[in-house]
Amino acid sequence: MIRWVLGLIVLVTLSACASNRDLDEAPVPLGDFRLEHNIVIADKAQRGPLSRPATEQQLAAAVKDAMSERFGRYSGDSRYHFGISVEGYVLAQPGIPLVLAPKSALILNVTVWDDAAGGKLNDEPEQITVLETFGTAPIIGTGYTKTAEEQLKELSQNAAKAVERYLVRQQNQEGWFTPDENAPEADVPDTDETARIENTDTAADI
């Protein structure tokens, strides 16, 4: 199934917004959230078609760094943990403009643990699928303009933003975290195509 998704993503052209531009701003409200353990594994990651290679260590380190960068800004009173598995990736190689411009992609399974409760908040892992951030000429693809390391860093930052959106949705819908009474309810940004493909039900059913 993952290979099917990766193969489809290679042929899809979607626009995406840069996901790390808001890191200098106050984080979106997540109540008493504080990330304690940030565990990322990539031992079963599948390399998609037309992808540059990446090692298990490179994949895990990039995702771990991006999660720490985004969620290290939270300083709530309650501890939560991430268990993340990298399921698949595409780091686009140079293609033929107007004929084949592969798109980079990353697929993660994310489980959130509540330290105080001693258990998972989501019984089943949430699958997150993100694409690369395109510039002014998406038909070319980043295989021409970025190294594999740069592609992976960008994808990991997009994935961290996607996880943040997921936590905001769960907070608003399920009340996962004790709310801060002085903070406004968090909005769930869903204005770009990245947010659409992040919807795991759609991706997983392909």
Secondary structure, DSSP 4 states (H G I P E B T S, - for coil): -HHHHHHHHHT-------SSTTTTSPPPP-TTEEEEEEEEE-TTPEEPTTBPP--HHHHHHHHHHHHHHHHTT---SEEEEEEEEEEEEE-BPP-BTTTB----EEEEEEEEEETTTTEESSSSPEEEEEEPPP-S-TTT-TTTT--HHHHHHHHHHHHHHHHHHHHHHHHHHH--S---TTSPPPP----SHHHHHH-HHHHHT-
